[in-house]
């Protein structure tokens, strides 16, 4: 968890963002040893399974791998969104949300006026 910086006249916001982005990227890229060991175990079990499985077993394995990959893509998307949320100041999120809401309201009013 990154603490909020002390604000002062000599505070360099660019350096703060650089450090924060580096920490967030390291968090995204870092793979712990336990994950590598789990991957090794899964690959060994899969290899043994493929030696003894019939065609139906191969189909089930391929489907399971596809479902797993879809879950990994969603997990990575969540992690990137969380990092973006950490890096971006909350005031910008509120401003973007209010602009999007205003734009939607304006579009609805224009459609009603055309009818």
C-alpha positions in Angstrom: 0.0 0.0 0.0 1.4 3.4 -1.0 0.9 6.2 1.4 -0.2 9.6 0.4 2.6 12.1 -0.1 3.2 15.1 2.0 2.2 18.2 0.1 4.7 21.0 0.1 6.0 23.7 -2.2 9.0 21.4 -3.2 6.8 18.3 -3.9 7.6 16.9 -7.4 4.3 15.4 -8.6 6.0 13.8 -11.7 8.4 11.8 -9.5 5.5 10.7 -7.3 3.6 9.4 -10.3 6.7 7.7 -11.7 7.3 5.9 -8.4 3.6 5.0 -8.1 3.4 3.7 -11.6 6.6 1.6 -11.1 5.2 0.0 -8.0 1.9 -0.8 -9.7 3.7 -2.3 -12.7 5.9 -4.4 -10.5 2.8 -5.6 -8.7 1.3 -6.6 -12.1 4.4 -8.3 -13.4 5.7 -10.1 -10.3 5.0 -13.8 -10.2 5.6 -15.5 -6.8 7.5 -18.8 -6.5 4.4 -20.6 -5.3 2.6 -19.8 -8.6 5.5 -21.3 -10.5 5.4 -24.5 -8.3 1.6 -24.7 -8.8 2.1 -24.4 -12.6 4.6 -27.2 -12.5 2.3 -29.5 -10.6 -0.6 -28.7 -13.0 1.6 -29.4 -16.0 2.8 -32.7 -14.5 -0.8 -33.8 -13.7 -1.9 -32.8 -17.2 0.9 -34.7 -18.9 0.1 -37.9 -16.9 -3.6 -37.4 -17.7 -2.9 -37.1 -21.5 -0.9 -40.3 -21.5 -3.8 -42.3 -20.2 -6.9 -40.4 -21.5 -9.0 -41.3 -24.4 -10.4 -38.8 -27.0 -13.2 -37.7 -24.7 -10.7 -36.9 -22.0 -8.7 -34.8 -24.5 -11.8 -32.8 -25.4 -12.7 -32.2 -21.7 -9.1 -31.1 -21.0 -9.2 -28.6 -23.9 -12.5 -27.2 -22.7 -11.2 -26.8 -19.2 -8.1 -25.0 -20.5 -10.3 -22.6 -22.5 -12.4 -21.8 -19.4 -9.3 -21.3 -17.3 -7.8 -18.9 -19.9 -11.0 -16.9 -20.0 -10.9 -16.6 -16.2 -7.2 -15.5 -16.3 -8.1 -12.7 -18.9 -10.9 -11.4 -16.6 -8.5 -11.5 -13.6 -5.8 -9.6 -15.4 -8.4 -7.0 -16.6 -9.6 -6.6 -13.0 -6.0 -6.2 -11.8 -5.2 -3.5 -14.5 -8.4 -1.7 -13.6 -7.5 -1.7 -9.9 -4.0 -0.3 -10.7 -5.6 2.4 -12.9 -7.8 3.2 -9.9 -4.8 3.5 -7.6 -2.9 5.7 -9.9 -5.7 8.0 -11.0 -6.8 10.6 -8.5 -10.4 10.2 -7.3 -11.4 13.7 -8.3 -10.7 12.8 -12.0 -13.0 9.8 -11.7 -15.8 12.0 -10.3 -15.3 14.6 -13.0 -15.4 11.9 -15.8 -18.5 10.3 -14.2 -20.3 13.7 -14.1 -19.3 14.5 -17.6 -20.6 11.1 -18.8 -23.9 11.6 -17.0 -24.3 15.1 -18.4 -23.6 13.9 -21.9 -26.2 11.2 -21.5 -28.8 13.6 -20.1 -28.1 16.0 -23.0 -28.5 13.3 -25.6 -31.8 12.2 -24.0 -33.1 15.7 -24.1 -32.1 16.2 -27.7 -34.0 13.0 -28.7 -37.1 14.1 -26.8 -37.0 17.5 -28.6 -36.7 15.8 -32.0 -39.9 13.7 -31.3 
